Every structure is written in C-alpha cells, then in structure tokens.
Amino acid sequence: MTSVAAATIAPGTQEEIGTDEVTELGTPWVTIVWNDPVNLMSYVTYVFQTYFGFPRREAERLMLLVHNEGRAVVATGPREEMERHVEAMHDYGLWATLTKADA
C-alpha cells in the first residue's frame, strides 16, 4: 500500500512568496498585432471588432496604427489572457506577439 503525506503549514506561519514571483504575477503583458503584406485593412478592422469587440472607430484607429506604424498594442492584461489573444489573432491569420508591458 502506498502512502501519500499531506503538506501542512504550522498554525500562525505563512508560506513565503519570493519577490520575483510577486513581480511576475503583477506585471501586465501586452498583445501586439504587426503589419503584414497579406491581410486587407478592412479585414484587420473586422477582426478587431469581432474578436475584441472594439467599436468601429477604435478598430479602425488600431488598424491604421498597424498599417502606418507597423504595429499596435491591442490588449493589456495577465500573460495567460494575452497568450489566448495572440493565439486567436494567429487563428484569424494576423501576425501577433506578446511581451511584458513597459513599466
């Protein structure tokens, strides 16, 4: 018979979390959509409206940033959420990456 020991913490003590872990959890990430030579501006606007729910003007503003500046930050939040957004943009055929937000 196999026995599994349960981990316990003595009453009155707290588990310590390292500062790097806290910083990592609290650091926002961003989803960046990049310009590409394939997708039409109207399609990029459609994706921003459909996926992110942006009003038409905001979707067009972001699309123009992508077109004119080469990129646009389209979302900010926890890493896992930004990873989902990047994957969704790839599913739509757009070029997207995530990175830590500037502090």
PDB file as gemmi writes it, atoms N, CA and C in Angstrom:
CRYST1    1.000    1.000    1.000  90.00  90.00  90.00 P 1                      
ATOM      1  N   MET A   1       0.844  -1.176   0.000  1.00  0.00           N  
ATOM      2  CA  MET A   1       0.000   0.000   0.000  1.00  0.00           C  
ATOM      3  C   MET A   1       0.888   1.237   0.000  1.00  0.00           C  
ATOM      4  N   THR A   2       0.536   2.197  -0.823  1.00  0.00           N  
ATOM      5  CA  THR A   2       1.307   3.423  -0.931  1.00  0.00           C  
ATOM      6  C   THR A   2       0.671   4.503  -0.076  1.00  0.00           C  
ATOM      7  N   SER A   3       1.503   5.257   0.621  1.00  0.00           N  
ATOM      8  CA  SER A   3       1.005   6.329   1.474  1.00  0.00           C  
ATOM      9  C   SER A   3       1.459   7.667   0.910  1.00  0.00           C  
ATOM     10  N   VAL A   4       0.546   8.627   0.894  1.00  0.00           N  
ATOM     11  CA  VAL A   4       0.869   9.974   0.424  1.00  0.00           C  
ATOM     12  C   VAL A   4       0.789  10.903   1.618  1.00  0.00           C  
ATOM     13  N   ALA A   5       1.876  11.596   1.902  1.00  0.00           N  
ATOM     14  CA  ALA A   5       1.898  12.528   3.026  1.00  0.00           C  
ATOM     15  C   ALA A   5       1.366  13.878   2.567  1.00  0.00           C  
ATOM     16  N   ALA A   6       0.509  14.462   3.368  1.00  0.00           N  
ATOM     17  CA  ALA A   6      -0.038  15.789   3.046  1.00  0.00           C  
ATOM     18  C   ALA A   6       0.886  16.861   3.598  1.00  0.00           C  
ATOM     19  N   ALA A   7       1.090  17.899   2.812  1.00  0.00           N  
ATOM     20  CA  ALA A   7       1.904  19.022   3.270  1.00  0.00           C  
ATOM     21  C   ALA A   7       1.068  19.877   4.208  1.00  0.00           C  
ATOM     22  N   THR A   8       1.649  20.233   5.335  1.00  0.00           N  
ATOM     23  CA  THR A   8       0.936  21.082   6.286  1.00  0.00           C  
ATOM     24  C   THR A   8       1.803  22.261   6.659  1.00  0.00           C  
ATOM     25  N   ILE A   9       1.135  23.336   7.010  1.00  0.00           N  
ATOM     26  CA  ILE A   9       1.817  24.533   7.487  1.00  0.00           C  
ATOM     27  C   ILE A   9       1.359  24.738   8.920  1.00  0.00           C  
ATOM     28  N   ALA A  10       2.327  24.923   9.798  1.00  0.00           N  
ATOM     29  CA  ALA A  10       2.001  25.099  11.206  1.00  0.00           C  
ATOM     30  C   ALA A  10       1.128  26.329  11.394  1.00  0.00           C  
ATOM     31  N   PRO A  11       0.170  26.259  12.327  1.00  0.00           N  
ATOM     32  CA  PRO A  11      -0.671  27.425  12.594  1.00  0.00           C  
ATOM     33  C   PRO A  11       0.170  28.640  12.959  1.00  0.00           C  
ATOM     34  N   GLY A  12      -0.226  29.790  12.439  1.00  0.00           N  
ATOM     35  CA  GLY A  12       0.488  31.028  12.749  1.00  0.00           C  
ATOM     36  C   GLY A  12       1.667  31.308  11.828  1.00  0.00           C  
ATOM     37  N   THR A  13       1.937  30.418  10.892  1.00  0.00           N  
ATOM     38  CA  THR A  13       3.025  30.675   9.947  1.00  0.00           C  
ATOM     39  C   THR A  13       2.429  30.924   8.559  1.00  0.00           C  
ATOM     40  N   GLN A  14       3.208  31.569   7.739  1.00  0.00           N  
ATOM     41  CA  GLN A  14       2.761  31.866   6.386  1.00  0.00           C  
ATOM     42  C   GLN A  14       3.784  31.369   5.391  1.00  0.00           C  
ATOM     43  N   GLU A  15       3.284  30.907   4.255  1.00  0.00           N  
ATOM     44  CA  GLU A  15       4.176  30.488   3.190  1.00  0.00           C  
ATOM     45  C   GLU A  15       4.737  31.743   2.531  1.00  0.00           C  
ATOM     46  N   GLU A  16       6.038  31.776   2.325  1.00  0.00           N  
ATOM     47  CA  GLU A  16       6.661  32.951   1.720  1.00  0.00           C  
ATOM     48  C   GLU A  16       6.649  32.839   0.203  1.00  0.00           C  
ATOM     49  N   ILE A  17       6.378  33.953  -0.426  1.00  0.00           N  
ATOM     50  CA  ILE A  17       6.442  34.043  -1.883  1.00  0.00           C  
ATOM     51  C   ILE A  17       7.566  35.006  -2.212  1.00  0.00           C  
ATOM     52  N   GLY A  18       8.457  34.580  -3.081  1.00  0.00           N  
ATOM     53  CA  GLY A  18       9.600  35.416  -3.449  1.00  0.00           C  
ATOM     54  C   GLY A  18       9.145  36.671  -4.188  1.00  0.00           C  
ATOM     55  N   THR A  19       9.939  37.735  -4.075  1.00  0.00           N  
ATOM     56  CA  THR A  19       9.577  38.998  -4.738  1.00  0.00           C  
ATOM     57  C   THR A  19       9.528  38.855  -6.241  1.00  0.00           C  
ATOM     58  N   ASP A  20      10.369  38.015  -6.814  1.00  0.00           N  
ATOM     59  CA  ASP A  20      10.336  37.817  -8.258  1.00  0.00           C  
ATOM     60  C   ASP A  20       8.996  37.224  -8.686  1.00  0.00           C  
ATOM     61  N   GLU A  21       8.463  36.296  -7.875  1.00  0.00           N  
ATOM     62  CA  GLU A  21       7.171  35.694  -8.197  1.00  0.00           C  
ATOM     63  C   GLU A  21       6.048  36.728  -8.125  1.00  0.00           C  
ATOM     64  N   VAL A  22       6.078  37.580  -7.113  1.00  0.00           N  
ATOM     65  CA  VAL A  22       5.051  38.610  -6.963  1.00  0.00           C  
ATOM     66  C   VAL A  22       5.138  39.596  -8.121  1.00  0.00           C  
ATOM     67  N   THR A  23       6.358  40.016  -8.462  1.00  0.00           N  
ATOM     68  CA  THR A  23       6.546  40.942  -9.574  1.00  0.00           C  
ATOM     69  C   THR A  23       6.034  40.333 -10.864  1.00  0.00           C  
ATOM     70  N   GLU A  24       6.355  39.059 -11.089  1.00  0.00           N  
ATOM     71  CA  GLU A  24       5.923  38.375 -12.313  1.00  0.00           C  
ATOM     72  C   GLU A  24       4.401  38.319 -12.388  1.00  0.00           C  
ATOM     73  N   LEU A  25       3.747  38.028 -11.275  1.00  0.00           N  
ATOM     74  CA  LEU A  25       2.293  37.955 -11.261  1.00  0.00           C  
ATOM     75  C   LEU A  25       1.658  39.319 -11.489  1.00  0.00           C  
ATOM     76  N   GLY A  26       2.301  40.373 -10.999  1.00  0.00           N  
ATOM     77  CA  GLY A  26       1.725  41.702 -11.096  1.00  0.00           C  
ATOM     78  C   GLY A  26       2.103  42.456 -12.360  1.00  0.00           C  
ATOM     79  N   THR A  27       3.017  41.919 -13.153  1.00  0.00           N  
ATOM     80  CA  THR A  27       3.469  42.607 -14.362  1.00  0.00           C  
ATOM     81  C   THR A  27       2.471  42.393 -15.489  1.00  0.00           C  
ATOM     82  N   PRO A  28       1.917  43.470 -16.035  1.00  0.00           N  
ATOM     83  CA  PRO A  28       0.997  43.290 -17.165  1.00  0.00           C  
ATOM     84  C   PRO A  28       1.753  42.948 -18.447  1.00  0.00           C  
ATOM     85  N   TRP A  29       1.081  42.272 -19.320  1.00  0.00           N  
ATOM     86  CA  TRP A  29       1.604  41.902 -20.631  1.00  0.00           C  
ATOM     87  C   TRP A  29       0.738  42.573 -21.683  1.00  0.00           C  
ATOM     88  N   VAL A  30       1.270  42.670 -22.892  1.00  0.00           N  
ATOM     89  CA  VAL A  30       0.514  43.278 -23.988  1.00  0.00           C  
ATOM     90  C   VAL A  30       0.484  42.347 -25.190  1.00  0.00           C  
ATOM     91  N   THR A  31      -0.605  42.444 -25.952  1.00  0.00           N  
ATOM     92  CA  THR A  31      -0.717  41.763 -27.234  1.00  0.00           C  
ATOM     93  C   THR A  31      -0.458  42.792 -28.317  1.00  0.00           C  
ATOM     94  N   ILE A  32       0.488  42.483 -29.190  1.00  0.00           N  
ATOM     95  CA  ILE A  32       0.857  43.379 -30.287  1.00  0.00           C  
ATOM     96  C   ILE A  32       0.476  42.713 -31.604  1.00  0.00           C  
ATOM     97  N   VAL A  33      -0.241  43.447 -32.447  1.00  0.00           N  
ATOM     98  CA  VAL A  33      -0.531  42.981 -33.802  1.00  0.00           C  
ATOM     99  C   VAL A  33       0.400  43.732 -34.742  1.00  0.00           C  
ATOM    100  N   TRP A  34       1.015  42.984 -35.646  1.00  0.00           N  
ATOM    101  CA  TRP A  34       2.023  43.523 -36.560  1.00  0.00           C  
ATOM    102  C   TRP A  34       1.464  43.643 -37.968  1.00  0.00           C  
ATOM    103  N   ASN A  35       2.001  44.607 -38.702  1.00  0.00           N  
ATOM    104  CA  ASN A  35       1.628  44.779 -40.101  1.00  0.00           C  
ATOM    105  C   ASN A  35       2.124  43.579 -40.905  1.00  0.00           C  
ATOM    106  N   ASP A  36       1.362  43.202 -41.911  1.00  0.00           N  
ATOM    107  CA  ASP A  36       1.785  42.138 -42.806  1.00  0.00           C  
ATOM    108  C   ASP A  36       1.362  42.483 -44.231  1.00  0.00           C  
ATOM    109  N   PRO A  37       1.980  41.858 -45.205  1.00  0.00           N  
ATOM    110  CA  PRO A  37       1.666  42.185 -46.596  1.00  0.00           C  
ATOM    111  C   PRO A  37       0.475  41.407 -47.152  1.00  0.00           C  
ATOM    112  N   VAL A  38      -0.230  40.682 -46.300  1.00  0.00           N  
ATOM    113  CA  VAL A  38      -1.268  39.767 -46.773  1.00  0.00           C  
ATOM    114  C   VAL A  38      -2.683  40.280 -46.515  1.00  0.00           C  
ATOM    115  N   ASN A  39      -2.960  40.682 -45.285  1.00  0.00           N  
ATOM    116  CA  ASN A  39      -4.338  40.991 -44.883  1.00  0.00           C  
ATOM    117  C   ASN A  39      -4.754  42.406 -45.269  1.00  0.00           C  
ATOM    118  N   LEU A  40      -5.985  42.514 -45.754  1.00  0.00           N  
ATOM    119  CA  LEU A  40      -6.547  43.818 -46.094  1.00  0.00           C  
ATOM    120  C   LEU A  40      -6.850  44.616 -44.832  1.00  0.00           C  
ATOM    121  N   MET A  41      -6.799  45.932 -44.942  1.00  0.00           N  
ATOM    122  CA  MET A  41      -7.101  46.797 -43.803  1.00  0.00           C  
ATOM    123  C   MET A  41      -8.529  46.560 -43.320  1.00  0.00           C  
ATOM    124  N   SER A  42      -9.453  46.338 -44.232  1.00  0.00           N  
ATOM    125  CA  SER A  42     -10.845  46.093 -43.847  1.00  0.00           C  
ATOM    126  C   SER A  42     -10.968  44.797 -43.039  1.00  0.00           C  
ATOM    127  N   TYR A  43     -10.163  43.792 -43.384  1.00  0.00           N  
ATOM    128  CA  TYR A  43     -10.198  42.529 -42.646  1.00  0.00           C  
ATOM    129  C   TYR A  43      -9.648  42.697 -41.235  1.00  0.00           C  
ATOM    130  N   VAL A  44      -8.550  43.438 -41.109  1.00  0.00           N  
ATOM    131  CA  VAL A  44      -7.963  43.680 -39.785  1.00  0.00           C  
ATOM    132  C   VAL A  44      -8.969  44.428 -38.909  1.00  0.00           C  
ATOM    133  N   THR A  45      -9.644  45.417 -39.467  1.00  0.00           N  
ATOM    134  CA  THR A  45     -10.679  46.148 -38.738  1.00  0.00           C  
ATOM    135  C   THR A  45     -11.787  45.193 -38.298  1.00  0.00           C  
ATOM    136  N   TYR A  46     -12.212  44.319 -39.200  1.00  0.00           N  
ATOM    137  CA  TYR A  46     -13.244  43.324 -38.893  1.00  0.00           C  
ATOM    138  C   TYR A  46     -12.819  42.426 -37.734  1.00  0.00           C  
ATOM    139  N   VAL A  47     -11.571  41.951 -37.764  1.00  0.00           N  
ATOM    140  CA  VAL A  47     -11.069  41.081 -36.693  1.00  0.00           C  
ATOM    141  C   VAL A  47     -11.095  41.818 -35.357  1.00  0.00           C  
ATOM    142  N   PHE A  48     -10.631  43.064 -35.336  1.00  0.00           N  
ATOM    143  CA  PHE A  48     -10.609  43.829 -34.090  1.00  0.00           C  
ATOM    144  C   PHE A  48     -12.021  44.041 -33.545  1.00  0.00           C  
ATOM    145  N   GLN A  49     -12.971  44.278 -34.425  1.00  0.00           N  
ATOM    146  CA  GLN A  49     -14.359  44.455 -33.988  1.00  0.00           C  
ATOM    147  C   GLN A  49     -14.947  43.129 -33.507  1.00  0.00           C  
ATOM    148  N   THR A  50     -14.718  42.081 -34.265  1.00  0.00           N  
ATOM    149  CA  THR A  50     -15.317  40.780 -33.967  1.00  0.00           C  
ATOM    150  C   THR A  50     -14.724  40.150 -32.717  1.00  0.00           C  
ATOM    151  N   TYR A  51     -13.410  40.071 -32.656  1.00  0.00           N  
ATOM    152  CA  TYR A  51     -12.769  39.370 -31.545  1.00  0.00           C  
ATOM    153  C   TYR A  51     -12.733  40.200 -30.259  1.00  0.00           C  
ATOM    154  N   PHE A  52     -12.252  41.432 -30.369  1.00  0.00           N  
ATOM    155  CA  PHE A  52     -12.086  42.261 -29.176  1.00  0.00           C  
ATOM    156  C   PHE A  52     -13.340  43.050 -28.814  1.00  0.00           C  
ATOM    157  N   GLY A  53     -14.271  43.173 -29.764  1.00  0.00           N  
ATOM    158  CA  GLY A  53     -15.489  43.935 -29.502  1.00  0.00           C  
ATOM    159  C   GLY A  53     -15.289  45.439 -29.565  1.00  0.00           C  
ATOM    160  N   PHE A  54     -14.229  45.884 -30.241  1.00  0.00           N  
ATOM    161  CA  PHE A  54     -13.991  47.322 -30.361  1.00  0.00           C  
ATOM    162  C   PHE A  54     -15.064  47.960 -31.238  1.00  0.00           C  
ATOM    163  N   PRO A  55     -15.488  49.179 -30.880  1.00  0.00           N  
ATOM    164  CA  PRO A  55     -16.353  49.926 -31.795  1.00  0.00           C  
ATOM    165  C   PRO A  55     -15.580  50.179 -33.098  1.00  0.00           C  
ATOM    166  N   ARG A  56     -16.312  50.427 -34.171  1.00  0.00           N  
ATOM    167  CA  ARG A  56     -15.690  50.588 -35.485  1.00  0.00           C  
ATOM    168  C   ARG A  56     -14.564  51.627 -35.490  1.00  0.00           C  
ATOM    169  N   ARG A  57     -14.797  52.790 -34.885  1.00  0.00           N  
ATOM    170  CA  ARG A  57     -13.759  53.846 -34.892  1.00  0.00           C  
ATOM    171  C   ARG A  57     -12.473  53.389 -34.194  1.00  0.00           C  
ATOM    172  N   GLU A  58     -12.607  52.709 -33.052  1.00  0.00           N  
ATOM    173  CA  GLU A  58     -11.427  52.230 -32.332  1.00  0.00           C  
ATOM    174  C   GLU A  58     -10.722  51.142 -33.139  1.00  0.00           C  
ATOM    175  N   ALA A  59     -11.485  50.251 -33.747  1.00  0.00           N  
ATOM    176  CA  ALA A  59     -10.902  49.193 -34.579  1.00  0.00           C  
ATOM    177  C   ALA A  59     -10.151  49.799 -35.762  1.00  0.00           C  
ATOM    178  N   GLU A  60     -10.727  50.823 -36.375  1.00  0.00           N  
ATOM    179  CA  GLU A  60     -10.060  51.491 -37.498  1.00  0.00           C  
ATOM    180  C   GLU A  60      -8.807  52.235 -37.046  1.00  0.00           C  
ATOM    181  N   ARG A  61      -8.872  52.873 -35.867  1.00  0.00           N  
ATOM    182  CA  ARG A  61      -7.712  53.585 -35.339  1.00  0.00           C  
ATOM    183  C   ARG A  61      -6.552  52.610 -35.102  1.00  0.00           C  
ATOM    184  N   LEU A  62      -6.853  51.475 -34.498  1.00  0.00           N  
ATOM    185  CA  LEU A  62      -5.819  50.471 -34.246  1.00  0.00           C  
ATOM    186  C   LEU A  62      -5.292  49.879 -35.555  1.00  0.00           C  
ATOM    187  N   MET A  63      -6.184  49.630 -36.493  1.00  0.00           N  
ATOM    188  CA  MET A  63      -5.769  49.107 -37.793  1.00  0.00           C  
ATOM    189  C   MET A  63      -4.818  50.088 -38.481  1.00  0.00           C  
ATOM    190  N   LEU A  64      -5.117  51.387 -38.402  1.00  0.00           N  
ATOM    191  CA  LEU A  64      -4.242  52.388 -39.016  1.00  0.00           C  
ATOM    192  C   LEU A  64      -2.881  52.450 -38.321  1.00  0.00           C  
ATOM    193  N   LEU A  65      -2.866  52.237 -37.003  1.00  0.00           N  
ATOM    194  CA  LEU A  65      -1.578  52.156 -36.301  1.00  0.00           C  
ATOM    195  C   LEU A  65      -0.769  50.973 -36.839  1.00  0.00           C  
ATOM    196  N   VAL A  66      -1.431  49.836 -36.991  1.00  0.00           N  
ATOM    197  CA  VAL A  66      -0.755  48.658 -37.532  1.00  0.00           C  
ATOM    198  C   VAL A  66      -0.214  48.982 -38.927  1.00  0.00           C  
ATOM    199  N   HIS A  67      -1.044  49.576 -39.746  1.00  0.00           N  
ATOM    200  CA  HIS A  67      -0.675  49.865 -41.133  1.00  0.00           C  
ATOM    201  C   HIS A  67       0.438  50.915 -41.231  1.00  0.00           C  
ATOM    202  N   ASN A  68       0.301  52.001 -40.492  1.00  0.00           N  
ATOM    203  CA  ASN A  68       1.245  53.124 -40.616  1.00  0.00           C  
ATOM    204  C   ASN A  68       2.486  52.996 -39.740  1.00  0.00           C  
ATOM    205  N   GLU A  69       2.324  52.469 -38.528  1.00  0.00           N  
ATOM    206  CA  GLU A  69       3.446  52.366 -37.590  1.00  0.00           C  
ATOM    207  C   GLU A  69       4.094  50.978 -37.611  1.00  0.00           C  
ATOM    208  N   GLY A  70       3.407  50.027 -38.223  1.00  0.00           N  
ATOM    209  CA  GLY A  70       3.938  48.669 -38.284  1.00  0.00           C  
ATOM    210  C   GLY A  70       3.456  47.763 -37.182  1.00  0.00           C  
ATOM    211  N   ARG A  71       2.794  48.343 -36.166  1.00  0.00           N  
ATOM    212  CA  ARG A  71       2.307  47.541 -35.046  1.00  0.00           C  
ATOM    213  C   ARG A  71       1.337  48.350 -34.203  1.00  0.00           C  
ATOM    214  N   ALA A  72       0.548  47.645 -33.401  1.00  0.00           N  
ATOM    215  CA  ALA A  72      -0.332  48.309 -32.436  1.00  0.00           C  
ATOM    216  C   ALA A  72      -0.554  47.381 -31.250  1.00  0.00           C  
ATOM    217  N   VAL A  73      -0.564  47.961 -30.058  1.00  0.00           N  
ATOM    218  CA  VAL A  73      -0.933  47.221 -28.857  1.00  0.00           C  
ATOM    219  C   VAL A  73      -2.452  47.190 -28.818  1.00  0.00           C  
ATOM    220  N   VAL A  74      -3.012  45.987 -28.840  1.00  0.00           N  
ATOM    221  CA  VAL A  74      -4.466  45.851 -28.897  1.00  0.00           C  
ATOM    222  C   VAL A  74      -5.081  45.368 -27.587  1.00  0.00           C  
ATOM    223  N   ALA A  75      -4.241  44.895 -26.648  1.00  0.00           N  
ATOM    224  CA  ALA A  75      -4.766  44.438 -25.361  1.00  0.00           C  
ATOM    225  C   ALA A  75      -3.652  44.436 -24.324  1.00  0.00           C  
ATOM    226  N   THR A  76      -4.036  44.618 -23.078  1.00  0.00           N  
ATOM    227  CA  THR A  76      -3.120  44.584 -21.941  1.00  0.00           C  
ATOM    228  C   THR A  76      -3.762  43.768 -20.832  1.00  0.00           C  
ATOM    229  N   GLY A  77      -2.966  42.931 -20.170  1.00  0.00           N  
ATOM    230  CA  GLY A  77      -3.509  42.138 -19.076  1.00  0.00           C  
ATOM    231  C   GLY A  77      -2.551  41.048 -18.647  1.00  0.00           C  
ATOM    232  N   PRO A  78      -3.078  40.050 -17.932  1.00  0.00           N  
ATOM    233  CA  PRO A  78      -2.239  38.940 -17.468  1.00  0.00           C  
ATOM    234  C   PRO A  78      -1.687  38.129 -18.646  1.00  0.00           C  
ATOM    235  N   ARG A  79      -0.547  37.535 -18.437  1.00  0.00           N  
ATOM    236  CA  ARG A  79       0.130  36.790 -19.509  1.00  0.00           C  
ATOM    237  C   ARG A  79      -0.772  35.740 -20.166  1.00  0.00           C  
ATOM    238  N   GLU A  80      -1.479  34.950 -19.354  1.00  0.00           N  
ATOM    239  CA  GLU A  80      -2.300  33.878 -19.904  1.00  0.00           C  
ATOM    240  C   GLU A  80      -3.373  34.417 -20.848  1.00  0.00           C  
ATOM    241  N   GLU A  81      -3.975  35.532 -20.478  1.00  0.00           N  
ATOM    242  CA  GLU A  81      -5.001  36.141 -21.322  1.00  0.00           C  
ATOM    243  C   GLU A  81      -4.383  36.648 -22.630  1.00  0.00           C  
ATOM    244  N   MET A  82      -3.190  37.260 -22.539  1.00  0.00           N  
ATOM    245  CA  MET A  82      -2.527  37.775 -23.739  1.00  0.00           C  
ATOM    246  C   MET A  82      -2.111  36.619 -24.653  1.00  0.00           C  
ATOM    247  N   GLU A  83      -1.721  35.486 -24.060  1.00  0.00           N  
ATOM    248  CA  GLU A  83      -1.397  34.310 -24.871  1.00  0.00           C  
ATOM    249  C   GLU A  83      -2.626  33.843 -25.654  1.00  0.00           C  
ATOM    250  N   ARG A  84      -3.791  33.874 -25.021  1.00  0.00           N  
ATOM    251  CA  ARG A  84      -5.032  33.497 -25.723  1.00  0.00           C  
ATOM    252  C   ARG A  84      -5.325  34.461 -26.867  1.00  0.00           C  
ATOM    253  N   HIS A  85      -5.115  35.762 -26.627  1.00  0.00           N  
ATOM    254  CA  HIS A  85      -5.348  36.754 -27.684  1.00  0.00           C  
ATOM    255  C   HIS A  85      -4.402  36.535 -28.870  1.00  0.00           C  
ATOM    256  N   VAL A  86      -3.138  36.284 -28.575  1.00  0.00           N  
ATOM    257  CA  VAL A  86      -2.161  36.054 -29.643  1.00  0.00           C  
ATOM    258  C   VAL A  86      -2.562  34.821 -30.457  1.00  0.00           C  
ATOM    259  N   GLU A  87      -2.938  33.773 -29.777  1.00  0.00           N  
ATOM    260  CA  GLU A  87      -3.364  32.558 -30.482  1.00  0.00           C  
ATOM    261  C   GLU A  87      -4.599  32.833 -31.348  1.00  0.00           C  
ATOM    262  N   ALA A  88      -5.534  33.619 -30.828  1.00  0.00           N  
ATOM    263  CA  ALA A  88      -6.729  33.964 -31.603  1.00  0.00           C  
ATOM    264  C   ALA A  88      -6.359  34.778 -32.836  1.00  0.00           C  
ATOM    265  N   MET A  89      -5.434  35.740 -32.685  1.00  0.00           N  
ATOM    266  CA  MET A  89      -5.018  36.538 -33.834  1.00  0.00           C  
ATOM    267  C   MET A  89      -4.371  35.635 -34.887  1.00  0.00           C  
ATOM    268  N   HIS A  90      -3.587  34.652 -34.450  1.00  0.00           N  
ATOM    269  CA  HIS A  90      -2.987  33.708 -35.385  1.00  0.00           C  
ATOM    270  C   HIS A  90      -4.079  32.904 -36.095  1.00  0.00           C  
ATOM    271  N   ASP A  91      -5.111  32.516 -35.348  1.00  0.00           N  
ATOM    272  CA  ASP A  91      -6.227  31.772 -35.951  1.00  0.00           C  
ATOM    273  C   ASP A  91      -6.927  32.603 -37.025  1.00  0.00           C  
ATOM    274  N   TYR A  92      -6.963  33.913 -36.837  1.00  0.00           N  
ATOM    275  CA  TYR A  92      -7.539  34.819 -37.840  1.00  0.00           C  
ATOM    276  C   TYR A  92      -6.560  35.116 -38.980  1.00  0.00           C  
ATOM    277  N   GLY A  93      -5.325  34.650 -38.850  1.00  0.00           N  
ATOM    278  CA  GLY A  93      -4.327  34.876 -39.898  1.00  0.00           C  
ATOM    279  C   GLY A  93      -3.525  36.151 -39.727  1.00  0.00           C  
ATOM    280  N   LEU A  94      -3.604  36.794 -38.554  1.00  0.00           N  
ATOM    281  CA  LEU A  94      -2.835  38.013 -38.296  1.00  0.00           C  
ATOM    282  C   LEU A  94      -1.534  37.660 -37.581  1.00  0.00           C  
ATOM    283  N   TRP A  95      -0.533  38.496 -37.771  1.00  0.00           N  
ATOM    284  CA  TRP A  95       0.731  38.333 -37.065  1.00  0.00           C  
ATOM    285  C   TRP A  95       0.613  39.033 -35.725  1.00  0.00           C  
ATOM    286  N   ALA A  96       0.868  38.310 -34.634  1.00  0.00           N  
ATOM    287  CA  ALA A  96       0.753  38.893 -33.299  1.00  0.00           C  
ATOM    288  C   ALA A  96       1.769  38.248 -32.362  1.00  0.00           C  
ATOM    289  N   THR A  97       2.195  39.040 -31.374  1.00  0.00           N  
ATOM    290  CA  THR A  97       3.110  38.565 -30.346  1.00  0.00           C  
ATOM    291  C   THR A  97       2.671  39.140 -29.007  1.00  0.00           C  
ATOM    292  N   LEU A  98       3.273  38.637 -27.926  1.00  0.00           N  
ATOM    293  CA  LEU A  98       3.047  39.239 -26.627  1.00  0.00           C  
ATOM    294  C   LEU A  98       4.392  39.564 -26.001  1.00  0.00           C  
ATOM    295  N   THR A  99       4.378  40.558 -25.140  1.00  0.00           N  
ATOM    296  CA  THR A  99       5.576  40.958 -24.415  1.00  0.00           C  
ATOM    297  C   THR A  99       5.149  41.638 -23.125  1.00  0.00           C  
ATOM    298  N   LYS A 100       6.087  41.758 -22.198  1.00  0.00           N  
ATOM    299  CA  LYS A 100       5.785  42.487 -20.968  1.00  0.00           C  
ATOM    300  C   LYS A 100       5.528  43.946 -21.298  1.00  0.00           C  
ATOM    301  N   ALA A 101       4.549  44.521 -20.613  1.00  0.00           N  
ATOM    302  CA  ALA A 101       4.259  45.947 -20.802  1.00  0.00           C  
ATOM    303  C   ALA A 101       5.403  46.769 -20.228  1.00  0.00           C  
ATOM    304  N   ASP A 102       5.633  47.936 -20.824  1.00  0.00           N  
ATOM    305  CA  ASP A 102       6.653  48.835 -20.292  1.00  0.00           C  
ATOM    306  C   ASP A 102       6.250  49.280 -18.902  1.00  0.00           C  
ATOM    307  N   ALA A 103       7.213  49.249 -18.017  1.00  0.00           N  
ATOM    308  CA  ALA A 103       6.922  49.646 -16.625  1.00  0.00           C  
ATOM    309  C   ALA A 103       6.861  51.141 -16.487  1.00  0.00           C  
TER     310      ALA A 103                                                      
END                                                                             
